[in-house]
Amino acid sequence: MATEVLVVEDEPDIRALIVHHLTRDGFRCRAVGSGADALSRVKAVPPDLVVLDLMLPGMDGLEVCRRLRAEPATAGVPIIMLTAKADEVDRVVGLEMGADDYVVKPFSPKELVARVRAVLRRARPGEAGRPLGAGSVSLDTARHVVTVAGQPVELTPKEFDLLHALLEAAGRVLSREHLLNRVWGYAHADEIESRTVDVHIRRLRAKLGPEDRRIATIKGVGYRFETGERAPGDVH
């Protein structure tokens, strides 16, 4: 299941920007524009992380953070505070209230996504290095080792990261744009030749041997790693 992020931001354009970039990077997002709505949403279905604007109408972000930390059911939800205020005192107050990180506007969407991933890794240290796999393919992130049917497979760093992204998606389709952003660090597909993804997929398939058909091409969309017993391959 995709990691869920609740975005709490009263400016519609900024809210849409954050949701767009997080969704493109594989996160599932819910979004609200007020502190009261944020509290009700988190209490109803706790997300994996909250991106919380400090300056909200009515109940501000500090009060939302304080209330979330005061409730046992929501005390452990990671919070990244987002604000236009750059004063050190504001950052300190936010962190003392229990925020896990602090991002100042104007911000780079790419940096915010990186901060989200970093906070989640800190919040779930055991999961960051957990092995991933499907069929006879196994990827050990802690040891940086890939095996097929128990036999080690030598991958380049980019091939390893590509396989990691596909396995982590757990059967979801990943677009070329998403993979360019996730593996190569490009925010826009037009910054690099998209054939780069296709070439690396072809090389990765060749190295996976009998499990190569698990990497399915979804024509006009992207790629998916088949996690079931059967690996049907390309879908047109």
C-alpha positions as CSV (number, residue, x, y, z in Angstrom):
1,M,0.0,0.0,0.0
2,A,1.3,3.5,-0.9
3,T,2.5,5.7,1.9
4,E,-0.2,8.3,2.7
5,V,0.6,12.0,3.3
6,L,-1.9,14.5,4.6
7,V,-1.2,18.0,3.2
8,V,-2.6,20.9,5.4
9,E,-2.3,24.1,3.5
10,D,-4.8,27.0,3.1
11,E,-3.4,28.4,-0.2
12,P,-5.0,26.3,-3.0
13,D,-2.1,26.8,-5.5
14,I,0.5,25.7,-3.0
15,R,-1.6,22.8,-1.8
16,A,-2.1,21.6,-5.4
17,L,1.7,21.9,-6.0
18,I,2.6,19.8,-3.0
19,V,0.0,17.2,-3.8
20,H,1.2,17.0,-7.4
21,H,4.8,16.4,-6.6
22,L,4.1,13.9,-3.8
23,T,1.7,12.0,-5.9
24,R,4.2,11.9,-8.8
25,D,6.8,10.5,-6.4
26,G,4.5,7.6,-5.5
27,F,2.7,8.9,-2.3
28,R,-1.0,8.8,-1.8
29,C,-2.3,12.3,-0.7
30,R,-5.2,13.8,1.1
31,A,-5.4,17.5,1.4
32,V,-7.3,20.0,3.6
33,G,-7.2,23.8,4.1
34,S,-7.7,24.3,7.8
35,G,-6.5,23.1,11.2
36,A,-9.9,21.9,12.2
37,D,-10.2,19.7,9.1
38,A,-6.7,18.4,9.7
39,L,-7.5,17.2,13.2
40,S,-10.7,15.5,12.1
41,R,-9.0,13.8,9.2
42,V,-6.0,12.6,11.2
43,K,-8.1,11.3,14.0
44,A,-10.4,9.5,11.6
45,V,-7.7,7.8,9.5
46,P,-4.1,8.6,10.7
47,P,-1.8,9.2,7.7
48,D,1.9,8.1,7.6
49,L,3.0,11.8,7.6
50,V,1.5,15.3,7.8
51,V,2.8,18.3,5.8
52,L,1.5,21.1,8.0
53,D,1.4,24.8,7.2
54,L,2.1,27.1,10.1
55,M,-0.1,30.0,9.1
56,L,-3.6,28.5,8.9
57,P,-6.9,30.4,9.3
58,G,-8.5,29.9,12.7
59,M,-6.4,27.2,14.4
60,D,-2.7,27.6,13.3
61,G,-0.3,24.9,12.6
62,L,1.4,25.1,16.0
63,E,-1.9,24.4,17.8
64,V,-2.7,21.5,15.4
65,C,0.8,20.1,16.1
66,R,0.3,20.4,19.9
67,R,-3.1,18.7,19.8
68,L,-1.8,15.8,17.6
69,R,1.1,15.2,19.9
70,A,-1.2,15.3,23.0
71,E,-3.4,12.4,21.7
72,P,-1.9,8.9,22.1
73,A,-3.5,7.8,18.9
74,T,-1.8,10.5,16.8
75,A,1.3,11.3,18.9
76,G,3.6,9.3,16.7
77,V,2.5,10.7,13.3
78,P,5.5,12.4,11.7
79,I,5.0,16.1,11.0
80,I,6.8,18.5,8.6
81,M,6.1,22.1,9.4
82,L,5.7,24.4,6.3
83,T,5.8,28.1,6.7
84,A,6.8,31.5,5.2
85,K,8.3,32.5,8.4
86,A,12.1,32.1,8.4
87,D,12.9,33.4,11.9
88,E,14.8,30.9,14.0
89,V,12.4,31.3,16.9
90,D,9.5,30.0,14.8
91,R,11.5,27.0,13.8
92,V,12.5,26.3,17.4
93,V,8.9,26.7,18.6
94,G,7.7,24.3,15.9
95,L,10.2,21.7,16.7
96,E,9.6,22.0,20.4
97,M,5.9,21.5,19.8
98,G,6.9,18.2,18.3
99,A,7.4,18.8,14.5
100,D,9.9,16.4,13.0
101,D,11.2,18.9,10.4
102,Y,10.7,22.4,9.1
103,V,10.6,23.7,5.5
104,V,10.6,27.4,4.8
105,K,8.6,28.9,1.8
106,P,9.5,29.5,-1.0
107,F,10.6,25.9,-1.2
108,S,11.8,23.5,-3.8
109,P,9.2,20.7,-4.3
110,K,12.0,18.3,-4.9
111,E,13.5,19.2,-1.6
112,L,10.2,18.8,0.2
113,V,9.8,15.3,-1.3
114,A,13.3,14.4,-0.1
115,R,12.5,15.7,3.4
116,V,9.3,13.6,3.5
117,R,11.3,10.5,2.6
118,A,14.0,11.3,5.1
119,V,11.5,11.9,8.0
120,L,9.7,8.6,7.1
121,R,13.0,6.7,7.1
122,R,13.8,8.1,10.6
123,A,10.3,7.3,11.8
124,R,10.4,3.7,10.5
125,P,14.1,2.7,10.7
126,G,13.3,-1.0,10.6
127,E,11.5,-0.6,7.2
128,A,14.2,1.4,5.5
129,G,16.5,-1.6,5.2
130,R,13.9,-4.4,4.9
131,P,14.4,-6.8,2.0
132,L,12.0,-6.5,-0.9
133,G,11.1,-9.2,-3.4
134,A,8.7,-11.0,-5.7
135,G,8.9,-14.5,-7.2
136,S,12.5,-15.6,-6.9
137,V,13.8,-12.0,-7.0
138,S,15.1,-10.6,-3.8
139,L,16.6,-7.1,-3.1
140,D,18.3,-6.5,0.2
141,T,18.6,-2.7,0.7
142,A,20.8,-2.9,3.8
143,R,23.4,-5.1,2.1
144,H,22.8,-3.7,-1.4
145,V,22.5,-7.2,-2.8
146,V,20.1,-8.6,-5.4
147,T,19.6,-12.4,-6.0
148,V,17.5,-14.4,-8.4
149,A,16.6,-17.9,-7.2
150,G,19.3,-17.5,-4.6
151,Q,22.0,-16.5,-7.0
152,P,23.6,-13.1,-6.8
153,V,23.0,-10.7,-9.7
154,E,25.5,-7.8,-10.4
155,L,23.6,-4.6,-11.0
156,T,24.9,-1.0,-11.6
157,P,23.8,1.6,-9.0
158,K,21.1,2.9,-11.4
159,E,19.8,-0.6,-12.2
160,F,19.7,-1.3,-8.4
161,D,17.8,1.9,-7.7
162,L,15.4,1.2,-10.6
163,L,14.7,-2.3,-9.4
164,H,14.2,-0.9,-5.8
165,A,11.7,1.6,-7.1
166,L,9.7,-1.1,-9.0
167,L,9.7,-3.5,-6.1
168,E,8.8,-0.9,-3.6
169,A,5.8,0.1,-5.7
170,A,4.3,-3.4,-5.0
171,G,2.6,-3.9,-8.3
172,R,1.7,-0.3,-9.0
173,V,2.5,1.2,-12.4
174,L,5.3,3.8,-12.4
175,S,5.5,6.3,-15.2
176,R,8.8,7.1,-16.9
177,E,8.5,10.6,-15.5
178,H,8.3,9.2,-12.0
179,L,11.3,6.9,-12.5
180,L,13.3,9.8,-14.0
181,N,12.6,11.8,-10.9
182,R,13.0,8.9,-8.4
183,V,16.1,7.2,-9.9
184,W,17.9,9.9,-11.8
185,G,16.7,12.9,-9.7
186,Y,15.2,14.9,-12.7
187,A,12.1,16.8,-11.8
188,H,10.9,17.1,-15.4
189,A,10.9,14.4,-18.1
190,D,12.1,16.9,-20.7
191,E,15.4,17.4,-18.8
192,I,16.7,14.0,-19.9
193,E,16.1,11.6,-22.8
194,S,13.2,9.4,-21.7
195,R,14.8,6.5,-23.6
196,T,17.2,6.3,-20.7
197,V,14.6,4.6,-18.7
198,D,13.8,2.1,-21.5
199,V,17.5,1.3,-22.0
200,H,17.9,0.6,-18.2
201,I,14.8,-1.5,-18.1
202,R,16.1,-3.6,-21.0
203,R,19.4,-4.1,-19.3
204,L,17.7,-5.0,-16.0
205,R,15.5,-7.5,-17.7
206,A,18.5,-9.2,-19.2
207,K,20.1,-9.6,-15.8
208,L,17.0,-11.0,-14.2
209,G,17.1,-14.0,-16.4
210,P,13.9,-16.2,-16.1
211,E,12.2,-13.4,-14.0
212,D,12.6,-10.8,-16.7
213,R,8.9,-10.9,-17.6
214,R,8.0,-9.7,-14.2
215,I,8.9,-6.2,-15.4
216,A,5.7,-5.4,-17.5
217,T,5.5,-2.6,-20.0
218,I,2.2,-0.8,-19.7
219,K,2.1,0.8,-23.1
220,G,1.8,4.6,-23.1
221,V,2.0,4.6,-19.2
222,G,5.2,3.1,-17.8
223,Y,6.4,0.0,-16.0
224,R,5.2,-2.4,-13.3
225,F,6.8,-5.2,-11.5
226,E,4.5,-8.2,-11.4
227,T,4.3,-9.5,-7.8
228,G,1.9,-12.4,-8.3
229,E,2.6,-16.0,-9.1
230,R,2.3,-15.4,-12.8
231,A,4.3,-12.8,-14.6
232,P,2.4,-12.0,-17.9
233,G,4.9,-9.4,-19.1
234,D,4.0,-6.6,-21.5
235,V,0.5,-5.2,-21.5
236,H,-0.6,-3.3,-24.6
